[in-house]
Each structure stands twice: as C-alpha cells, then as structure tokens.
Amino acid sequence: MKLTKKVIDAAKFPASGQVFLRDAELRGFAVRITPGAKAFILERTIHGRVRRLTLGRYGEITLDQAQNLAKKKIGEIADGKDPAEQRRTQRQSATFAELEQLYLTRHATHKKSKLNDLSMLKVHLADWRPRRLAAITRADFAERHAEIGATGATTTANRVIALARTMFSLAQDWGFHPGPNPAARIKFFKEVKRARFVRPDELPALWKALQNEPNPYVRGAFFIGLLTGARRSEVLTMKWEDLDLTQGLWRIPDTKAGRPHTIPLPVPVIDELKKLPKLEGNPYVFCGRWGRSHLVNISKPWVRIRKEAGINDVRIHDLRRTLGSWLVAAGASLPLIGKALNHSQPATTAIYARLELDPVRAALEANAMRMLSYTKKEG
C-alpha cells in the first residue's frame, strides 16, 4: 500500500509484538508498529545482510521528513556506506568525557599549559562530555568556534579548536577514535597581537590598589610578577628552595621554554619576599587557601584590583608585557629583553620593536629643532 498520514493514523497498535506497514512506492520504507509506538524504518540488504535502520518515531518526525531521510540513507548505501553500522559504532564509541580524562592524564600532565587546557575544557566544551566521539561533527566545531568568536574572544576560539584538534588526533593515535578528526580544517580567526601594558600615568593607581589587597600572597604574586616579568604559572609555583635572597637570585627549574631560567631579583622584590610568612610544611612562597599547596586562581582578585585601579582592559599576562615595555623605554636592547623574559625565539620579543622608536623619535625631534633653529639665525 501507499503510506499516507491517514493510513498510519488509522493503523491500530498490536497487543504484543510488532506489525509493519510497508510502502509500495519507496522500497524498504515502512512503519513499524509496536504496543504504544509507531516508528519509521528503512530495510536494505547491505553486503548480503538485511539491515534495519530506525529513522524516527511517528509524531516526532512527519511522513515527508521520514521519506526524505530514507532517500538520503538509500543514497549513502549506494555509495557503499552502512548507516546501521555507523549508528552502532556511534553508540559504542567513547564519550568526550572519557577522551578528556585520558588526554589530561596521559598527555596534558606534561604540558606547561595544562591549567589553560583545563579552563578551556571546563568553560567551552563541558557540555559535550556525555556525547559520543563518533557523533561530534566538523559542523559542531565550526558552530562552537563561531559562538566563542562572536563574543570577541577570537583568540580563545582558535585555542579551543586547536586543543580539540590535538585531542582527537591523539585519540586516533591511541586507537580511541577511528576518525576522521572533526576539529580539522576549521578556519581560524585572524588574531591581532595585544600590545597593552600599564602606562606611567596608570602605575600609581595600580600600586595603590595592590597595597589595598588584603591577601599578602595575592598582593606579593602580582607585585613580583610585575617587577620580574615572570609568567603567572612560574610566579604561583615559586618555591623557597628556588630562591637565594642573599645573592638576589630566583632559579626557575622548569619553564615554558623547556629550560631552567635564573632571574636576578631587584631589591624591592627581595624586600617583598622577606615580608611573606612561611607556612610550615608548605614549600611554596605564595600559599593557597587553608595554607595548602600554592595559589591557583588569581583571576578574581585581579578583576577587583584592576577595577579599583581603573585599568579594566589590562589582563594578567599584560603585566609581563609591561616589564618589557618599560625596559624598552629605559633603553634596553631587544636581546636583553628577550633574555630577561626567557623568550625562545627573537620573534617573540619583536612586539617591543616598535616601542624602540620612542627614543629614536625623541632624538630626531630634538635634532630637527636644533637644525631649524639655524633658519632664525639666517634670517
């Protein structure tokens, strides 16, 4: 018979078992009726085996939608695909939560940016944890990338996709996911390098806001980060055993550059460190809550501090850039700045190159005025 809405509505539910209403026009398309439910199905012989694929429940999808879906599946089968097997694989494949846990324990534990990965997974991908890897598509990632980018966080959007791309690539290497990689070939947003730093006119308000910070460890972490240019993770994990306050040296044993780095400490930094209370049994300089381990999250205090200082657009990493900018203004060379900030590549220090023009501009300005002064003498 030809399946119509009227025919399906009129069909009675069986007391037990199942009955089928098969469409006379679209071969293999049918309605399966069980006690209390009617569902559209497609039956096809694939590789010598009869496969039955459920398309959807009647009422949740219409007859027209089910027929269009059936035609699409018939096309996939003609191309050599097996929709029933694909669906079975999706049901049995690992979840994103399982991949996340494996990634964090097997791979991210060796990364300097593990905290960043944790943050991105928690903020931007946590809702995907129950999903099967095989069910996550490139379209899903393209949509998520666009959503994050629409908030203005284009760099974060790119980093989230890069993280997911790495995770799925590793999942393939580990035999955890057959592929393809759904995060591949997502076009990144164009990124504009930030050049924000704390200007001379902003510094007094920042110093005042820091002095008003009640937590001495938070206050000290920002103070030392600003005057040494060390990375946030390096400052927060500073240990007393890494400090030689007599010689004024801080040896960072493990850095993002993959090598130890020694920073000569200015006298104000040494004085600040000497003020900090040491907690017995805690090797870290900047102790965390309840005196256990070290500080981890200083983003909330920074929001409070920068608001009080009136520099709401300054991020924590901009404090590291501030040191480089002030060194440039003092006449320091780019190689010296690169050494102070422990840059691996000269190109990383190149952001400060344009700031070197300030002293050049001042010299040219003074020289122009001096040369032009002779026009008055000539007249």
Secondary structure by P-SEA (a helix, b strand, c coil): ccccaaaaaabbbbccccccccccccccbbbbbcccccccccccccccbbbbbbccccccccaaaaaaaaaaaaaaaaacccaaaaaaaaaacccaaaaaaaaaacccccccaaaaaaaaaacccccccccccccccaaaaaaaaaaaaaacaaaaaaaaaaaaaaaaaaaaaacccccccccccccccbbbbbcccccccaaaaaaaaaaacccaaaaaaaaaaaaccccaaaaaaccccccccccbbbbbccccccbbbbbbccaaaaaaaaaccccccccccccccccccccccaaaaaaaaaaaacccccccaaaaaaaaaaaaaacccaaaaaaaacccccccccccccccaaaaaaaaaaaaaaaaaaaaaac
